Amino acid sequence: MSPIALTLLLLLVLMTLLLASAIGYAVHRHPALTAPLTAAGMVVALVITCVCTIAAR
């Protein structure tokens, strides 16, 4: 892989973790919404699905 592709992959992983953490924290602060791990896992699954769809092209 080229250095640019590796950098973009690292950025994508970091942004996914940041997004999952933010959703998990928000749900943790408002527990009436749903369990924090479930919400964070759903965000990670959504991002991975979108990336796989784009990468398959």
N, CA, C and O atoms as a GROMACS GRO file, in nm:
protein
  228
    1MET      N    1   0.084  -0.119   0.000
    1MET     CA    2   0.000   0.000   0.000
    1MET      C    3   0.089   0.124   0.000
    1MET      O    4   0.199   0.126   0.054
    2SER      N    5   0.036   0.226  -0.061
    2SER     CA    6   0.111   0.351  -0.064
    2SER      C    7   0.100   0.422   0.070
    2SER      O    8   0.008   0.394   0.148
    3PRO      N    9   0.192   0.512   0.098
    3PRO     CA   10   0.186   0.586   0.226
    3PRO      C   11   0.059   0.668   0.242
    3PRO      O   12   0.009   0.686   0.354
    4ILE      N   13   0.006   0.718   0.131
    4ILE     CA   14  -0.118   0.797   0.138
    4ILE      C   15  -0.235   0.708   0.178
    4ILE      O   16  -0.318   0.747   0.260
    5ALA      N   17  -0.242   0.588   0.121
    5ALA     CA   18  -0.350   0.495   0.155
    5ALA      C   19  -0.341   0.453   0.301
    5ALA      O   20  -0.443   0.443   0.369
    6LEU      N   21  -0.220   0.428   0.350
    6LEU     CA   22  -0.204   0.391   0.491
    6LEU      C   23  -0.243   0.506   0.584
    6LEU      O   24  -0.303   0.484   0.689
    7THR      N   25  -0.208   0.628   0.544
    7THR     CA   26  -0.245   0.745   0.624
    7THR      C   27  -0.396   0.763   0.628
    7THR      O   28  -0.454   0.793   0.733
    8LEU      N   29  -0.461   0.745   0.514
    8LEU     CA   30  -0.606   0.757   0.510
    8LEU      C   31  -0.674   0.646   0.590
    8LEU      O   32  -0.776   0.669   0.654
    9LEU      N   33  -0.617   0.527   0.586
    9LEU     CA   34  -0.672   0.417   0.664
    9LEU      C   35  -0.660   0.445   0.814
    9LEU      O   36  -0.753   0.421   0.890
   10LEU      N   37  -0.544   0.496   0.856
   10LEU     CA   38  -0.525   0.533   0.996
   10LEU      C   39  -0.623   0.643   1.037
   10LEU      O   40  -0.681   0.637   1.145
   11LEU      N   41  -0.641   0.741   0.951
   11LEU     CA   42  -0.735   0.849   0.980
   11LEU      C   43  -0.877   0.796   0.993
   11LEU      O   44  -0.952   0.838   1.081
   12LEU      N   45  -0.915   0.704   0.905
   12LEU     CA   46  -1.048   0.645   0.911
   12LEU      C   47  -1.069   0.566   1.039
   12LEU      O   48  -1.175   0.575   1.101
   13VAL      N   49  -0.969   0.491   1.080
   13VAL     CA   50  -0.979   0.415   1.205
   13VAL      C   51  -0.992   0.509   1.324
   13VAL      O   52  -1.075   0.487   1.413
   14LEU      N   53  -0.911   0.613   1.327
   14LEU     CA   54  -0.919   0.709   1.438
   14LEU      C   55  -1.052   0.782   1.442
   14LEU      O   56  -1.107   0.804   1.549
   15MET      N   57  -1.105   0.819   1.326
   15MET     CA   58  -1.234   0.888   1.322
   15MET      C   59  -1.347   0.794   1.364
   15MET      O   60  -1.442   0.837   1.430
   16THR      N   61  -1.337   0.666   1.328
   16THR     CA   62  -1.438   0.570   1.370
   16THR      C   63  -1.438   0.553   1.522
   16THR      O   64  -1.543   0.550   1.585
   17LEU      N   65  -1.318   0.543   1.579
   17LEU     CA   66  -1.309   0.533   1.725
   17LEU      C   67  -1.359   0.658   1.793
   17LEU      O   68  -1.426   0.650   1.897
   18LEU      N   69  -1.329   0.775   1.738
   18LEU     CA   70  -1.376   0.901   1.795
   18LEU      C   71  -1.528   0.910   1.788
   18LEU      O   72  -1.592   0.950   1.885
   19LEU      N   73  -1.585   0.872   1.675
   19LEU     CA   74  -1.730   0.876   1.660
   19LEU      C   75  -1.799   0.777   1.754
   19LEU      O   76  -1.900   0.810   1.815
   20ALA      N   77  -1.744   0.657   1.764
   20ALA     CA   78  -1.802   0.557   1.854
   20ALA      C   79  -1.791   0.602   1.999
   20ALA      O   80  -1.884   0.581   2.077
   21SER      N   81  -1.680   0.663   2.035
   21SER     CA   82  -1.663   0.713   2.172
   21SER      C   83  -1.761   0.826   2.202
   21SER      O   84  -1.819   0.831   2.310
   22ALA      N   85  -1.779   0.915   2.107
   22ALA     CA   86  -1.871   1.027   2.127
   22ALA      C   87  -2.015   0.978   2.143
   22ALA      O   88  -2.087   1.025   2.230
   23ILE      N   89  -2.056   0.883   2.060
   23ILE     CA   90  -2.191   0.828   2.072
   23ILE      C   91  -2.206   0.751   2.202
   23ILE      O   92  -2.308   0.763   2.271
   24GLY      N   93  -2.105   0.673   2.237
   24GLY     CA   94  -2.109   0.599   2.363
   24GLY      C   95  -2.118   0.691   2.484
   24GLY      O   96  -2.192   0.663   2.579
   25TYR      N   97  -2.042   0.801   2.482
   25TYR     CA   98  -2.046   0.896   2.593
   25TYR      C   99  -2.182   0.965   2.600
   25TYR      O  100  -2.237   0.982   2.709
   26ALA      N  101  -2.235   1.005   2.486
   26ALA     CA  102  -2.365   1.073   2.485
   26ALA      C  103  -2.475   0.982   2.538
   26ALA      O  104  -2.562   1.025   2.613
   27VAL      N  105  -2.470   0.856   2.498
   27VAL     CA  106  -2.572   0.762   2.546
   27VAL      C  107  -2.550   0.731   2.694
   27VAL      O  108  -2.645   0.709   2.768
   28HIS      N  109  -2.423   0.729   2.736
   28HIS     CA  110  -2.394   0.705   2.878
   28HIS      C  111  -2.449   0.818   2.965
   28HIS      O  112  -2.495   0.794   3.076
   29ARG      N  113  -2.443   0.940   2.915
   29ARG     CA  114  -2.495   1.054   2.990
   29ARG      C  115  -2.648   1.056   2.993
   29ARG      O  116  -2.707   1.114   3.085
   30HIS      N  117  -2.711   0.994   2.896
   30HIS     CA  118  -2.857   0.986   2.888
   30HIS      C  119  -2.896   0.839   2.876
   30HIS      O  120  -2.926   0.792   2.767
   31PRO      N  121  -2.894   0.766   2.987
   31PRO     CA  122  -2.914   0.620   2.980
   31PRO      C  123  -3.052   0.576   2.933
   31PRO      O  124  -3.072   0.459   2.903
   32ALA      N  125  -3.146   0.666   2.926
   32ALA     CA  126  -3.279   0.628   2.880
   32ALA      C  127  -3.279   0.594   2.731
   32ALA      O  128  -3.373   0.531   2.682
   33LEU      N  129  -3.176   0.635   2.658
   33LEU     CA  130  -3.174   0.610   2.514
   33LEU      C  131  -3.151   0.463   2.483
   33LEU      O  132  -3.236   0.398   2.422
   34THR      N  133  -3.037   0.408   2.524
   34THR     CA  134  -3.004   0.267   2.503
   34THR      C  135  -2.872   0.238   2.571
   34THR      O  136  -2.811   0.328   2.629
   35ALA      N  137  -2.827   0.116   2.566
   35ALA     CA  138  -2.700   0.080   2.630
   35ALA      C  139  -2.584   0.142   2.554
   35ALA      O  140  -2.584   0.140   2.431
   36PRO      N  141  -2.484   0.198   2.624
   36PRO     CA  142  -2.373   0.265   2.555
   36PRO      C  143  -2.294   0.175   2.461
   36PRO      O  144  -2.256   0.219   2.352
   37LEU      N  145  -2.269   0.053   2.499
   37LEU     CA  146  -2.192  -0.035   2.412
   37LEU      C  147  -2.268  -0.072   2.285
   37LEU      O  148  -2.208  -0.087   2.179
   38THR      N  149  -2.398  -0.085   2.295
   38THR     CA  150  -2.478  -0.116   2.178
   38THR      C  151  -2.477   0.000   2.080
   38THR      O  152  -2.461  -0.021   1.959
   39ALA      N  153  -2.492   0.120   2.129
   39ALA     CA  154  -2.492   0.237   2.041
   39ALA      C  155  -2.356   0.257   1.975
   39ALA      O  156  -2.349   0.284   1.855
   40ALA      N  157  -2.249   0.243   2.052
   40ALA     CA  158  -2.115   0.258   1.995
   40ALA      C  159  -2.086   0.149   1.894
   40ALA      O  160  -2.024   0.174   1.790
   41GLY      N  161  -2.130   0.028   1.923
   41GLY     CA  162  -2.111  -0.082   1.828
   41GLY      C  163  -2.188  -0.062   1.699
   41GLY      O  164  -2.139  -0.098   1.591
   42MET      N  165  -2.307  -0.005   1.709
   42MET     CA  166  -2.385   0.023   1.589
   42MET      C  167  -2.316   0.127   1.501
   42MET      O  168  -2.317   0.116   1.379
   43VAL      N  169  -2.256   0.227   1.563
   43VAL     CA  170  -2.184   0.329   1.487
   43VAL      C  171  -2.065   0.268   1.415
   43VAL      O  172  -2.042   0.294   1.297
   44VAL      N  173  -1.990   0.186   1.486
   44VAL     CA  174  -1.874   0.122   1.424
   44VAL      C  175  -1.918   0.031   1.310
   44VAL      O  176  -1.856   0.031   1.204
   45ALA      N  177  -2.024  -0.044   1.329
   45ALA     CA  178  -2.074  -0.132   1.223
   45ALA      C  179  -2.120  -0.051   1.101
   45ALA      O  180  -2.098  -0.093   0.987
   46LEU      N  181  -2.183   0.061   1.124
   46LEU     CA  182  -2.229   0.145   1.013
   46LEU      C  183  -2.111   0.200   0.935
   46LEU      O  184  -2.113   0.198   0.812
   47VAL      N  185  -2.010   0.249   1.003
   47VAL     CA  186  -1.892   0.304   0.934
   47VAL      C  187  -1.820   0.194   0.857
   47VAL      O  188  -1.778   0.216   0.743
   48ILE      N  189  -1.806   0.076   0.917
   48ILE     CA  190  -1.738  -0.035   0.848
   48ILE      C  191  -1.817  -0.077   0.725
   48ILE      O  192  -1.758  -0.107   0.621
   49THR      N  193  -1.948  -0.080   0.734
   49THR     CA  194  -2.031  -0.115   0.620
   49THR      C  195  -2.014  -0.015   0.507
   49THR      O  196  -2.002  -0.053   0.390
   50CYS      N  197  -2.014   0.113   0.542
   50CYS     CA  198  -1.996   0.216   0.438
   50CYS      C  199  -1.859   0.206   0.373
   50CYS      O  200  -1.847   0.219   0.251
   51VAL      N  201  -1.757   0.184   0.452
   51VAL     CA  202  -1.621   0.172   0.397
   51VAL      C  203  -1.609   0.050   0.308
   51VAL      O  204  -1.549   0.058   0.200
   52CYS      N  205  -1.665  -0.062   0.350
   52CYS     CA  206  -1.658  -0.183   0.266
   52CYS      C  207  -1.734  -0.164   0.135
   52CYS      O  208  -1.690  -0.213   0.031
   53THR      N  209  -1.845  -0.095   0.140
   53THR     CA  210  -1.922  -0.069   0.020
   53THR      C  211  -1.843   0.018  -0.078
   53THR      O  212  -1.842  -0.007  -0.198
   54ILE      N  213  -1.778   0.120  -0.024
   54ILE     CA  214  -1.699   0.210  -0.109
   54ILE      C  215  -1.575   0.137  -0.162
   54ILE      O  216  -1.539   0.153  -0.279
   55ALA      N  217  -1.511   0.058  -0.079
   55ALA     CA  218  -1.388  -0.011  -0.120
   55ALA      C  219  -1.416  -0.121  -0.222
   55ALA      O  220  -1.326  -0.157  -0.298
   56ALA      N  221  -1.536  -0.174  -0.225
   56ALA     CA  222  -1.567  -0.283  -0.317
   56ALA      C  223  -1.581  -0.233  -0.461
   56ALA      O  224  -1.579  -0.313  -0.554
   57ARG      N  225  -1.596  -0.106  -0.480
   57ARG     CA  226  -1.613  -0.051  -0.615
   57ARG      C  227  -1.489  -0.058  -0.694
   57ARG      O  228  -1.487  -0.016  -0.810
   0.00000   0.00000   0.00000
